[in-house]
Amino acid sequence: MSINQSGWRPTSPEANTGNVPASVTGNKALMLEEALIFEIGDAHTTGVDFDTFGSPANAGAQGSKDAARNPGFLRSQENKLGGLLRAAPIGLPGLSEPETVRHYTRLSRQNYGIDLGFFPLGSCTMKHNPRLNEKMARLPGFSDVHPLQPVDTVQGALEVIHQLAHWLVTLTGMTSVAMSPKAGAHGELCGILAIRAALEAKGEGARKIILVPESAHGTNPATAAFAGYSVEDIPATAEGRVDTAALKARLGPDVAGVMITNPNTCGLFERDMREISDAVHAAGGFVYCDGANFNAIVGRVRPGDLGIDAMHINLHKTFSTPHGGGGPGSGPVVFSEALTPYAPLPFVEKQGDQFVLIEEENADEHHAGSFGRMVAFHGQMGMFTRALTYILSHGADGLRQVSEDAVLNANYILRSLDDTLDAPFGPSGPCMHEALFSDSGLAAGFSTIDIAKGLIDEGFHPMTMYFPLVVHGAMLVEPTETESKAALDQFIAALRSVAERAKAGDPSLKTAPHFAPRARLDETLAARKPVLVWKDPAPLAQAAE
């Protein structure tokens, strides 16, 4: 491919199929090919000219003429700006307002989001977020609150944190909650640090092993290792659940605890969870549960009743906040009675009719064992406001229906496709939040990646691929509760069609997608030798201080 004089990058001819001619512009109907912003404009021109203001290096033709006619031009402009005139080009492309708006709008059309269609990523709960929650998060007093404001000026915000904390503890059957962790993995670290503090307080800091089942999320072993523990795997059974006998056999005085995901990444509920927790506790360890899949059981199962000691909750997955939230996320951690004394600061407490922040200086004896702080301040206010709005608007019966509908949708996909795609744990009983398939039965030379790319041509974002690792060529689909039966039927029909083509050895799948803005990449090469710029940019001068 090459760039023509207009700055557009044509689609490579080999990406075309049939008798469709190669595009001169790279456009596909109204999906316009978009050049880089430095290819649309350059640092020596602008969309408009400035008559009497600016540096001749980047203010346009008029500025250059003024400087040429009058050597004192720059000095006069510098006097007006108090010595702040740039001494060198800033290196930004000069575009008119329509060019700028069109550039970023066209880029946004090439992005896929939940507002465009079904997002079937497994273990990620990419569901629709009600706009009511966004409206609440933007209310004055929440959207503009500052963490250094005096406590008496943020009583409403602190009450939101306190109320949300109450509901998270109630829904999980736990004793306390740390609201400050900024993401799921951050919450995992919070839980492991509390476990370490509890063990050290008992004089058992020598326990250095964390057991992690194969069916757990990949962040679990990474978190344990980051906290200084050695990680040992626990195998899964043929039905996709933790091998309880193997786990019990490994318990001992060197084991600090287990990090388990329930429901697990095979989409299955760990039926032996209570038995596992009892065994770990009897051996002197603690149980951490990855709560990323809480959306499948909220309102139906309380993790505290299963013997869990710590569990993070991804507010952006279960309680309606966009992934990332436009900034730090939120991963509150709920704790059992045994770990509550070691939970991090700060937290909100109601004293009389006032809400106060419990910090190091006023923690006193009732929180003297805290391992410290996870972050500088108190959490992410926008996340808290959205999550509380979601909980209050659904109510107890609504939250229960959320999990029931999510499980129903996942089982509908599983049973609708298990005659076409291999479902390795289909015989293990109903799945929970996600349906898991493998690439077994495809024609020789075809694999999961071909089905995923074929789905793009059908208008669907691909599902999670090659995870969990316990299944070869895994395809993990989580429909969530927000997809209608009609939407699921469309997806099922598309996936069935692509799977049948893969089983028949349709060669066109090997070059899919054909209708996306880009043809298939060499993903291995892209990962190992990424090209992060389209062309080598000219050295850009630094702006003056």
N, C-alpha and C positions, 0 to 999 in steps of 0.2 A: 504494500500500500504506500501511497505517497500523498503529499499535500499539493494541491494545485494552487493556482494564483489566487483563487478566491478564499483560500484558507480552509476549505472543506476537505475532509478525508473520505475518499470513496470507499465503499465496501469492496473487499477483495472479490474478484470474479469467481474464485473457487467456492465462495460462500453461497453463491446462487444455485438454484435448483431448476431443473426443467429448461424451458426456453426463455426464462425471464432474463432480460438483458441486465448487465452490470450497471448500476446507477452511476451517473456522472457526479452527482453531489453526495452520494451516500445516503440520501433521504429515502425513507420507506413510507410512502403515502404522507400522512401528516405527522409522522414521527420523524422529526428533523434531526439530521446528523449535526452534532455540536462540536465545534472546534474549541481548543483551549482559549481562554480569554486573552492570552498573549499572542495568539494567532489571529484573533479578530482585530485587535488594536495593538499599537506599539507605544513605546514611551516617548516618541518624538511627535506624535500627533494627538489631537483631542477632537471630541465630537463638536466642540464649539471653540471659538477664539475669544481670548480676553483682550480688550482694547488697551488697558493701561495698567494691568496688574499681573504680576507673576514673573517667574524666572524664565528667561528665554530658552533654557534647556528643556523645559517641559510645559510652558504655558501656551504654546501655539505659535502660529506664524506672526501674529501681531506683536507679541512680546519680543520676538527676535528682531523685527523691523525697528521697534522702538529703541532697543538696545544698540542696534547698528547706527541709527541716526544720532543718538545721544549717549555718549559714554557715561554721562551722569545718571542714566536711567536706573541702573542697578542700585546706585547709592541712594537715589531718592526713594526707591521702593523699600530699601533696607531701613531707612529712617522711619518710614511709615509703620514698619513692622517691629520696630524696636530691636533690630539686630537679629530677628528670628527668620529672616529670609534663607531659604535653602541654599547651601553652597554648591550642591551637586544634584543631578537628576535623582528623583526618588525611585524611578524604575517601574512605575505603574502604567499599565496601558490606558490610553485616553479613549474613552467611549462616551457616546451620547447617552442620555437617559434611556431612550427606547432600546438601544443596543444592549445596555446593561440589564434592563428588565427582561428582555427576550432571552438573553444568555442564561440567566439563572432560572427563569421559568422553564426553558427547554431542558435544562439539567434536571429540574425537579420532576419532569414528566418521565425521565428515564429511571427514576427511583420507584421501587415497589413498596407499598405500605398497606396496612390493614384497612385503610379507607378505600383502597382500590380493589381488593379481593382477598380471598382466603389465604391465610398464612399457615401452612401445615407443618411448621417446624416442630419436631418432637422435643419434649423436655424443655420447652421454652414458654409455653402458654402465651402465645401472641394473640390476645383476644381484643375485641372491641372495647374501648374505654368510653363510657357514657360522657357526653359533653357537659352534663350537669356538674360532674366532678371538676372539670376544667374551669367552669364558671366559678365554682366555690374557691378554687385555688387562687383565682385572680382577684378576690375581694380585698379591698384595702384593709390593712391590719394583718393580713396573712401574706400577701404577695410582696409587701414592702417592709416587712418586719426585719429588724436588725438584731443580731445576736448579742450586741453590746448595749442594747437599750436597758434602762432600769426595769427591774422585774415588775414594778407596779404599773408600767405602761404596756405590758404585754400579757396581761392576765388572760385575755381571750385566747391567745396563741398557746399559752401554757395549758389552758383547760382542754384545748384540742388534743395536745400531746397526751395529757393525762387520761382523757376519755378513750383515745385510741389504744393506749397502753392497757386500759381496763378490758377492752373488748378482745385484744389479742391474747391476754391471759385467760379470759373466759372461754374463748373459742378453742384454746389449746389445752385447757385443764392444767396449766402450769402455775407457778407461784409468783414470778416476777418477770419483767421484760426490760432489756436494754434497748433504748430507742435510737441510740446514736450511730450504730454501724451504717455505712453508706452503700452497702451492696451485699449480695448473697455471700460472696467469697470473704468479704470483710466480716460478715456475721459468723462465718465458719471460724475465722481466726479468733473472734471474740469468744466463742464457745470453747475453743481449745485452750485459750489463755486462762479462762475461768477454771477449766478442768486442771490445768497445771498448777494454778494457785491453790486449789483445793487439796491436791495431792501433796504439795509442798507443806501446806499447813498441817497435814497429818503426818509429816515426816516420811513421805513416800515419794519424794522427788526422783528417786532412782528408776521409777517406772518410765521407760523410754520407748515403748512399742505402741503404735496405734494400728489396730486391725481394720482393714477396709475391704469389704466385699467387692467382687468383680462387677456386681450390678450397681455399684454406687456411681455418683457423678465424678467426673474426672478432676474437679477442683478439690475433692476431699483429700486424696493423698497428697496433692500439692500443698494444701493448707497445713496438713500435719507435718510435712517435711519442713515447710517454712518456719514452723514453730519449734523446730529442733528435734522432732521425733523421727524414729525409724518406722517405716511403713511396711506392713506385711499383708499380702493379699489373702482373702478367704474365697475359695471357689464357689461357683454357683452350681446348683443341681441341674439335672436335665430338664426340669420344668421352669428354670429361670429364676429361682429364688435362692436365698442364702443357704449354703450347706451348714445347717445348724450344728451337726455333729462335728464337722471340721472346725467350726468356730469354738465350740466348747473345748475341744481337744487342745487348742492353742492357748487358751487362757492360762494365766499364771502370774506370779509376783512381778514380772517385768512388763506387764501389759497395763497401760494407762487407761485404755478404753477402746471403743469401736466407733467408727464413723459410718453410718448406714443411711441409705436413701430409701425412704418409704412413703408412698409407692416408689418402686425402684425404676431403673432406666429400661427395664424390659416391659414396663407398663403394668407391672403386677404388684399386688399388695403382699407385703411380707407377713404371712399368717402366723409365723412363729415369733413375732416381735416381742411379745410379753415374755416368752420363754428365753429369748436371747437376752433381754434386759436383765432378767432375774439372774441369769448365769454370769453376766458381766459384773453385776453388783456383788454377787457372792464371791467373786474373785478379786474384789477390791477396786474395780475400774468404774468408769463412767460411760454413758451412752450419748453420743451426739447423733442427731438425726438431721439430714439435709432436708429442709422444708420447701425446696423449690417446687415440689409437686403437691403442695398442700391444697391447691385448687381442686384436686380430685377427691378430697376427703373432708373439706371444711363443712362443719355443720353435721357431720356423720360420725367422725372419729376424733377423739381428743388425744393427741400424742402423750399428754401427761398420764393418761390411763394405761399407756403401753410401756411405762417405765422409762420414758425419755428424760434425760437430764438437761439437755440444751438443744435448741432447734432454731435455725434462722427462718425468717419468713420474708420472701421477696414480695414487697408491697406492689411492685410493678407487675407481678405475675398473678397473684391471687386477688389483690384488692384494687385493681384498676389504676395503674399509673403507667404512662408510656415508658418503654424501656429506656433507661437513662434519664428520663424526665427533663431533658434539656440541661442536664448538669449532673451532680452526684445523685446516685440512686438511693435506695433505702433498704436495709436488711435487718430489721429488729430481731433480737434474739431473746427467746423465752427460756426461763430457767426453772429447774425443779427446786424444791425446798433445800436440797443438799448443796446446790451451787449458788443459790441466791446471795449468800454473804460475800461471794467473790466476784459478783457482777461488776461491770465497769461503771464509772461515773461519767457524766452527771445523770441524774434522773429527776423527774418532776414529782413533787409530793404535795398533797393538800394539807395545810395546817390551818384549822379553823375555817374561815371563809376566804383564805388566800392560797394561791398556788406559789410554791417556792421551788427553786432549783437546789438540789442537794449536790454540793461541790466538795472538794477536798477539805476546805476549811470548816464546813458544817456537817460533815458526814457522821461525826461522833462515833459512838460504839456500835450503833446498829448497822454500820456498813464499813467497819474498820478493816475488813479483810479484802476489800476491793483490789483488783490487780492494777487499777489505774484508769487511764482514759484511752479511748479508741481514736477520738478526734478532738479538735480544739473546742468545739461548741456542742450543740444539742441534737443535731440531726438535720433532716431536710424538710422544711416546713411545707413546701408544696406537696411532697409525697404524703405527709401526714394528713393534710387537709383533704386530698383526693380520697385516700383510703377510708377515712372516717365517714366522708360523704357516701361512699360506696356501701359501707357496712350499715349505716343508718337508713339509707334508702331501700336496701334489700330486706333488712330485718332478719330474724332468725330463720323463718321459713324460706325466705328468698335465698339466703346463703346456702341452705341445704339443697334447694332446687338447682343452684348453680353447679354444685358438685355432681348431683344426680344427672343433670343434662349433659355435663362434660363426659361423664362415664358412658352414658347412653350413646352419645355421638361417636365416641371412640369404638365402642363395640359394634355400632352400625357399620362403620368403615371396615373393621376387622372381618366381620362375617360376610360383608358384601364382596370382599375381594379374596377371601381365603381359598376360593376355587380357582383363582387365576394366579395369585402370588403365594409363595410359600410363607406360611405363618408359623414359625418354629415353636412358639409357645401357645398357639391356638388351643391345643388340647389341655393346657394348664388351667382352663376355666376362663371366665369373663376377665377382660383386661380392665384397667382403670382409666387413666386419662389419655392413653395413647395406644395406638396399634402398631405392632412391630412386624415387619416383613423382611425376608432375605432375598438374595439374588439366585437362590437355588432354582434350577429348572429353566433358566434362560439359555438361549442358543450359545454354542461355543463362541467365545470371543466377546460376548455381551455381558455387561455388568450394571451395577447400580447407577453409575455415572451416566450411562446411556439413557436410562429411564428418566433420570432427573433432568437431563438436557431436553429430552423429548417433551417433558411436561411444560417447559418454558414455551415451546411452540404452541401448546394447547392453552396458554394464557394463565398458567399457575406457577407460583413460586415453588421450587422443589422442596421436598421434605428434608429432614435431617438425614444425612448419608453417612454410612460406615460407623455409626455409633448406635448402640453400645458395642464394644469390641467383642463381646461374647458371641455375637452373631455375625457370620460372614456376609459381607455385602449388605449390611443392615440398612433398612429404610424405616424411619421412625416418623409416624404421623400423629400429631395432636390436634384434633379439630376444635377443642374448647367448647364451651356451652353457647357461644354467641353465633355459631353458624346454623343456618336453617337447614331443614331436610333438603330443600331444593338446591341449596349451595353444595351440600354434601353429595347429592346425586350427580351434580355436574362434575365434581372432582372425581368421584368414583368412576364415572363413565370415561373421563379423560385418562385416568391412571390405568384402567382396564385396557383401553385401546393401546396405550403405549406399551404396556406389559405384554400384550399379545403380539405386538410387532417385534419386541425383543425376543420373545420365545420363538417366533418364526424366522428370526435372523434378518430382519429388514435392514439392508445396508444404509438406508437414509438416516437411521438413528445414530449411526457412528459419526455423522457430521452435524447433528442437531446441536444447538438450535439454528434454524434457518431464517426465522422472522424477528429475531432479537436485534437490537442495535449493534451487537458484536457477534461474530462467529465464535465457535468454541476455541477456548484458549488451551495451550499446553500448560495445564495447571501445575504439573511437577516443575517444569522449567520456570514458570512464573513465581513459584514459591522459593525456588533455590536461587534464581538469578533475576529478581524483579527489576523491571525498567520503570522507574518512578517518574520520569519526565519524557515527554514526546520528542523533544529535541533539546540539545544543549543550549541553555539560555546564555545570552551575553552576560559578562560580569556586571552586576548591578552596583552602582555607587551607593554608599551608605548616606542616609540623610544626616544632615548636620545636627549636633546636639542643640 
